[in-house]
């Protein structure tokens, strides 16, 4: 997303959920409905839902390791871009690049889903600090919905 697009936030959604696995589906559906404001195909909406499942699952399962906490989800429509940021204040990761590596033998990193997120979204940015939490930003370019005049 270029700097020109950054000034064109046309819609925004923020939600905070308890770090419970049953809330993963809620975020997945809410973000997909919100993303429908852009003309994504049904297949692209399914990809967004999978990416959301992975990122929120990571926050719940790895960030808080089954303990209590809050996951914050912010979604924006910025020009033709869907931008979703998912943030936890959990354990964090010391080595983000190692966690992103596919096929890790480390059970702590297996199944973290970065491969899905990176395959289904146009951009994935991860910031994490041990003991402070993790912030994942997912971006996917859609098409402006011309029916509403934008």
C-alpha positions in Angstrom: 0.0 0.0 0.0 1.5 3.3 -1.0 1.4 6.5 1.2 -1.3 8.0 -1.0 -3.7 5.1 -0.2 -2.9 5.4 3.6 -5.0 8.6 3.7 -8.1 7.0 2.2 -9.4 4.9 5.1 -13.1 4.5 4.1 -14.2 2.1 6.8 -12.8 0.6 10.0 -13.8 -2.1 12.4 -12.2 -2.9 15.8 -13.0 -5.8 18.1 -11.5 -7.3 21.2 -12.1 -10.9 22.1 -11.1 -13.1 25.0 -8.3 -15.5 24.1 -10.7 -18.5 23.7 -10.6 -20.9 20.8 -14.4 -20.6 20.3 -13.9 -16.9 19.4 -11.7 -17.7 16.4 -14.8 -18.4 14.3 -16.3 -15.1 15.3 -13.3 -13.1 14.1 -13.1 -15.2 10.9 -16.7 -14.5 9.9 -16.7 -10.8 11.1 -13.6 -9.9 9.0 -14.9 -11.8 6.0 -18.2 -9.9 6.1 -16.3 -6.6 6.6 -14.0 -7.5 3.6 -17.1 -8.0 1.5 -17.2 -4.2 1.1 -14.5 -4.7 -1.5 -15.3 -6.9 -4.5 -13.4 -10.0 -3.5 -14.4 -13.3 -5.1 -15.9 -16.0 -2.9 -12.5 -17.8 -3.2 -10.6 -14.8 -2.0 -13.1 -14.4 0.9 -12.4 -18.0 1.9 -8.7 -17.3 1.8 -9.1 -14.3 4.1 -11.1 -16.5 6.5 -8.3 -19.1 6.5 -5.7 -16.5 7.1 -7.8 -15.0 10.0 -8.2 -18.4 11.5 -4.5 -18.9 11.5 -3.5 -15.6 12.9 -6.1 -15.6 15.7 -5.3 -19.2 16.5 -1.7 -18.2 16.9 -2.6 -15.4 19.3 -4.8 -17.7 21.4 -2.8 -20.9 21.4 0.8 -19.6 21.3 0.5 -16.0 22.5 -1.4 -16.9 25.6 -0.6 -20.6 25.7 -4.1 -21.4 26.8 -4.2 -18.7 29.5 -6.4 -15.7 29.7 -5.8 -12.6 27.6 -7.3 -10.3 25.0 -6.8 -10.4 21.3 -7.4 -7.1 19.4 -8.4 -7.2 15.8 -8.5 -4.0 13.7 -9.7 -4.1 10.1 -9.6 -1.2 7.6 -10.7 -0.7 4.1 -8.0 1.7 2.7 -8.5 2.4 -1.0 -8.7 -1.0 -2.6 -6.9 -2.7 0.4 -8.1 -4.7 3.2 -5.7 -4.2 6.1 -6.1 -6.4 9.2 -4.0 -6.1 12.3 -4.2 -8.8 15.0 -2.4 -8.1 18.3 -1.9 -9.9 21.6 0.0 -9.0 24.7 1.1 -12.6 25.3 4.4 -14.4 25.3 5.8 -13.0 22.1 8.5 -14.6 20.0 12.3 -14.2 20.2 12.9 -15.2 16.6 10.1 -14.3 14.2 11.9 -15.6 11.1 12.4 -19.0 12.7 8.7 -19.1 13.5 7.9 -18.3 9.9 10.1 -21.1 8.5 8.0 -23.8 7.0 8.6 -27.4 8.0 10.1 -26.6 11.4 10.8 -29.6 13.7 10.2 -27.5 16.8 6.7 -28.3 18.1 6.4 -24.8 19.4 6.5 -23.5 15.9 4.8 -26.3 14.0 1.4 -25.4 12.6 1.7 -21.7 13.2 0.1 -21.1 9.8 2.4 -18.4 8.4 2.6 -20.4 5.2 -1.2 -20.1 4.8 -1.2 -16.4 5.7 1.6 -15.6 3.3 -0.1 -17.7 0.5 -3.5 -16.1 0.9 -2.7 -12.5 1.7 -0.6 -10.0 -0.4 1.5 -8.9 2.5 2.2 -10.2 6.0 4.2 -8.3 8.6 5.0 -9.7 12.0 6.4 -7.8 15.0 7.0 -9.6 18.2 8.8 -9.0 21.5 9.3 -11.7 24.1 7.1 -11.1 27.1 5.2 -8.2 25.4 3.3 -9.9 22.6 2.9 -10.1 18.9 1.4 -7.9 16.2 0.5 -9.4 12.8 -0.6 -7.1 9.9 -2.3 -8.8 6.9 -3.0 -6.9 3.7 -5.0 -8.0 0.6 -5.8 -5.9 -2.4 -9.3 -6.1 -3.7 -11.4 -4.0 -6.1 -13.4 -1.0 -5.1 -17.1 -1.8 -5.1 -18.4 0.6 -7.7 -22.0 0.2 -6.7 -21.5 2.5 -3.7 -19.7 5.2 -5.7 -16.2 4.8 -4.2 
